[in-house]
Amino acid sequence: MDASAVERILISVAALVLSVVVGAVVILVSGWAATCQSAFFSAPGLGSFCYDPVSVYRTMAAGAVWPPYNLAISLKETTLLLFTGLSVAVAFRAGMFNIGTQGQLVLGALGTALAVVWAAPFVPAGIVGALVLVPLGLLAGAVVGGAWGAIPGALKAYADANEVITTIMLNFVATGIAFTLVAEVFKDPESQTVQTRSIPEFAQLNPVYFDSTVFSLYALFGGLAMAGIIYWLLNGTAFGYDLRTSGLQPEAAEYGGVDSKRTMVSSMGLSGALGGIGGAVYVLMVASRWRTGIPSLGFDGITVSILAGNNPLGVIPAALLFGALKTGSLAIEFQLSVPNQLVGVLRGLIILFVAMPEFFRMVGRRFRFREDRPVATDGGGGSSADGVSGSATDGPSGTIDNEGGDRQ
């Protein structure tokens, strides 16, 4: 967060380029270890290489946008990652590490499914019912996810509990609670799977342009609008100022009158609410119910936020990239028989290279390779005329004269 906007952009672009280059090497080595009927390249003494990195990248890029069904799937993944990426970014900007977006998404999805199923009999079918049930589902997801996200915030603020540990553990707790509630209380009696009853069709976010898909342009536009709202909230409001200053300089923020404890709870609550909305969109657009096996969208949101430099507007292209990577990975598996796990390697490399600048900063701070010290104006490096070096660290009696650097 100490980096400028230009530096963050350059870091992200460099990370993408390096991940592609190193990923190509990984693809070559994987192809060398694999067995195939026809290799794209063979060399005496080296053997055969089954996977062509250029073909893999070309197929991945084309498969993410064509045919139109694949483009819809990429945009679906992008939409869901928008909300989880924003969730993680808000917490990171506040100096909190929310690793629990997945749990907040799972419970938010359950809250949405139960609220819509419960309220459906009381509203008329059609557009009127949709105008009631869709906002109700989004609100339920936000409230449940926000309440769950506020728990680790309160533990951090009032019990000094490490939020990384609490959010990770609360993921398992959230999954266990949701599974137990559905299996024992809210299970669909007509299904053998652990899932709730389906929400009405008129309450679902149906496709607008792409037919027979699980993607809705309404959800995508909502995600883009949410990114703009969060950016404005962080950069144009007093709450956002308190949140950002608490993340950058908590001591200075406390000295300036910011209630750090309240900021911790509210920032994690907002982060959890965004994760819960992501769960709501998953139910309303994709699954039409709560069911086991919800994808790890919350953990993917961490990757999106890191690549975006925790910038809400940067989350948009980062989510689009990882949405395309997910769809493209299926294309290379079907067309080239290349394991789609290699795309997971590329995503891991992106995170690694994004983190490298901060790693070097950390090493520099730890070992202090260059020590800032006063320098005399005569170019002598602080040496006195008699050859005895003068430094501000020589003791309480050793000072540097501004004119000649002589020891006083």
N, C-alpha and C positions, 0 to 999 in steps of 0.2 A: 504494500500500500504506500510505501515511501516513493515508489517510482512515479515519474511523470506519465501523462497520457501517451506521449510519443514513445517513451521507453517501453511502456506496457505493450503498445501495438507492435513495436519492433521485436520485443521478446516473444510475443505470441507467433508472429510470422516466422521468426528464426526457429522457434520450436517446431512449427509445422514442417518447415523445410528439412531440418535435421532429422525429424522423425520419419519423413519420407525416405531420406537417404539411408539411414540406418535400417529402416524397415525393409528397404530393397535388399540389403545384405542379409537380413534375417530370412526373407523369402528365398533368396538364393541358397542359403545353407539348408533351409527346410526342404527345398527341392532336391538338394544333393543327398539328403538323408532318406528321402522318400523313394518309392519304387513306382515306375510308370512304364507304359508300353512305348511311348515315343517322347524322348526328351527334346527340349528346345535347344539345348546346347550340350556338347560333349567335348572333353579335352583329355588327351592322353595323360595318364598319371593322376588326373583329378577325378575322373568319372563323369557321370551324367547328371545334369541339372534339370529337374522336371518342371519347375515353376519359373515362368518368365515374369520378372517384376513389372516390366512395362505393360504386359497384357493384364496382369493383376490389377494395376492401378487404373488402366483404361476401362476394364470391365466393371470395376468398382464404381467409377465415376458415371459410366453410362447406365449401369444398373440402378443407380440411385434416382434417376430421373426418367427412365424409359423402360417399359411402356408406362402410360399415364397412371396405371395402378401403383407402380413402384414409386412414382412421384408422390402420390397420395399417402403412401405408407411413410415415406421420408418426412412429409409435412406433419403427419400424425405424431411421429417420434419427436419432431422439432417442437410441436405444440406442448407436449407433455414435459419435455426438458426445459422449456421456457420457464414454467412455474417452479420446477425443482431447482433449476439454476438460480433463479431469483431468490428462492428461499435461502440457499446457501450463501449467496452474495450478500444479502442483508445482514446475516449473522456475522460474516467475515468482516464487513465494513464496521461493525460495532465491536470488533476485537474478540468475538466469540466464535468458537469452532463448532458449528452445528453438524455433527455427523449423524444426527437422528432424523433427517428429512424423510427417510424411508418409513420409519414408524409413524411419523406425522401424516404421511400420505396414506398409509394403510388405514389408520383410524379415521382420517378425513373421508376416505372412500366409503367406509362403513357407515359413518354418520350420514353421508349423502344418500346412500341406498336406503337406509332405514327411514329417513325423513321423507323421501319422495314416495316410498311404498306406503307409509302411514298416511300421508296427506292426499294421495291420489283419489281415494273414494269421495273426498269432500269437494273436489273441483270438477268442473265440466271438461269433457274431452275437447281436443282441438287446440287452436291457437291460444285461447284464453287459459286453458289449463297449463299449456307450455309456459306462458308468461308468468304463471304463479309457481310452478314446480321447479323450473330450471333455476331461477334466482334462489328459491328455497334450498335446493340441493347445494348450490354454490355456497350459500350462507352457512348451511350446516357443516359442510366440509371445512370452511374457514374457522368456524367456532371450535370445532372438535380438534382440528390440527393446531390451532393457536393455543388452546388450553393445554394440549399435550406438550407443545414446544415451550410454554411458559414454565413448566415444571423444572427442567434443568436450569433455566435462567434463574429461578428462585433459589434453587439449591446452590448455584454459583454465588448469588448475591448475598444470601443470608447464612450459608453454611460453608462457603469457600470450597465447594465440591468441584472437582475438575469436570468441566462440561464435556470434554472429549469422552471421558469414561462414562458419564451419566447418559449422554445421548446415544452412545453405542449400545449400552445395556438396555436403554428404554426401547430400542428397536425390537429386541427380542420380547420385551414385556408387551409392547403394542401388538406384535404379531400373535402372541399367545392369547391376549385378551380378545382380540378380534376373532380368532379361530374358535375359542371357547364359546363366546356369545352366539356366534352363528351356528355352531354345531349343536349347542344345547337349547337355544332359545329361538333364534330367528331363521332357522334352516328352512329352505324350500321343501315342503313335504312331498313334492312330486319328483324330487331329484335325489340321487344317491350321493352326489358330490356335496361337499361343504360349501354352500352358497345360499344367498338370500333369494327371495322371489324377484323376478325381473320387474324393473320399473316400466310404466306404460310407454308405449311407443311414441306417443305424442310428447312425452317428457324427455325424450332423448335428443341429443344434438345430431340431427340427421345431415347427411351429405348435401351440399348445395351444388357444387360443380362436378365433383367426382362421384359417379354412381357406384353402388355396390362396394363401398369402402367403409372403413371405420374412422374416417376423417371428416371433420366439419370445419369449413372456413370461419364459421362464427367463433369457434374455440380459438383458432389461430389469431384472428383479429383481437379477440379478448386478451390473449397472451401478449401480443404486441402492445396493446393499450396498457396492460399492466406493467410492462417494462418501462414505458414512458412515465407512468404514474409513480413508480418506485424511484426512478431517476429524479423526478421533480421533488418527491418527498425527501430524498436524501440530500439534495443540493439546493432546494428552494424553501425549506421550512425550518422552523426553530427545532422541531423534533429531529429532523435529519441532521442538523448541525450538532445537536447534543450527541446523537448516535455516532456520527463520524469522529468527533473530537474525543469521545470516550474510547473509541477504537484506536485512535492514533496516539493520544497522550492522556491516559486516564487520570494521572495525577493533576495535570494542568486543568482538565475538564472539571475535576472535583473542586479544585481551588477556585475556578470561575463560577461555581454555583450549580453545576450539573449534578443531579442526583444519580450517582453511578449505579446504585442498586436498582432503582426504578428503571433506568435505561437498560440494564442487563435483562430484566424480566420482560420489558416491553419489546426490546429488539428480538429476543428469542420467541416471544409470542407472535410478533409479526412474521418472523421467519417460519414458524410452525403453521401460521394461517396460510401462507403461500404454498407450503407443502400440502396442506389440507385441500386447498383449491385444486392443486394438481391431482389429488386423489378423486375429487369431485368430477373433474373433467374426464378422468379415466372411466368412471362409472357412467357418466352421462353420454360420453362419446364412443367409448370402446366396448366396455364389458356389459353395459345395461344392468348390472347387478354387482354385488360384492361377491368375490369368489377367491378361493385360495390360488396361490401362484401368481400374485401381482408382480410384474417385472421390477427389477431393482432400479427404478427410475430415480429414487432418492440418492443412491450412491453415484449414479451417472451425473446427477446434478452437481456433485462436488467437482467432477472433471470439467463440466461446462463452466462453472464459476471460476475455477483456477485459470482456464484458458482465457476467459474474459477479463482477467485481472480484477474480478469482483466488481466490475462495472455493469450496472443494469442494462445499459444499451449494448455493451459488448456481449452480453448473454445471448442476444439475438443471433449474430453470425455463429457464435460458438455452438448454440443449440442446433442450428441448421447444419453445421459441419458434422456433429455427432449423430444427428438424425440420418444424414446421408450415409455416414459410415456404417450405421446399423443395417440399412437397406442394402447398401452395396456389398456388405459381407455375405448376404444371402445369395446375391448374384454370382459372386466368384465361387461360392460353394457349388451352385448348381451348374454353372457353365464351364468352370475350369477344374472342378474337383479339388479345389484348394481349401484346406480347413478354414472356416470362418474365425477360428480362434486367433489367426494371424492379425485380424483387425483389432482384436483386443490388445495384441502386442503393440500395434500402432498407437492406440489410445494411451497405453501406459508410457510409451516413449514420449508422447506429447507432454504428458504431466511431468515426466522426468526433466525434459529440456526446459519447460517453463520454470521449474523449480531451481534449475542450475544457477541463474544469476543470484538468487537469494542465498544459495549454498555458498557461493564464493564470497558474498558479503559477510556471511556468518563466519567463514574461515578467516577473513581479513580482520574482523572485529576480535576474534578469539586470539589470534597470534600477533596482531598489531604490526603488520609488516612495515608500515610507514608511520612513524611517530611524529606528529606535528610539534615543532619546537620553535621558539623565537629565533629569527635570523637577523643578523646585524645588517645595517644598510650599507656597510662598506664591502659586502660580498665575502666577508671572511668567515661566514658560517658561525658567527658568534664568538670568534676567537679574540682574545685580547692582544694588545701590541706586544706583550712580553711572552707570547706563546702559550699562556695558560688559558685553556678553553673556559668560557663562561657560559653557564646554562641556568635557566630558571629553576632547574631541579637540583641545583647544587646545595641548597639549604636555605634557611631563612636569611642568611647574610649575603648570599650570592645573587645579584641582580644584574641585568644587562642595561648598559647605557644606550639610549636610542641613537646617539651620534656615532660613537666609535666602537661600541661593543666592548669597552673596557670594563673590567670587573671593579665594582665599587666596594 
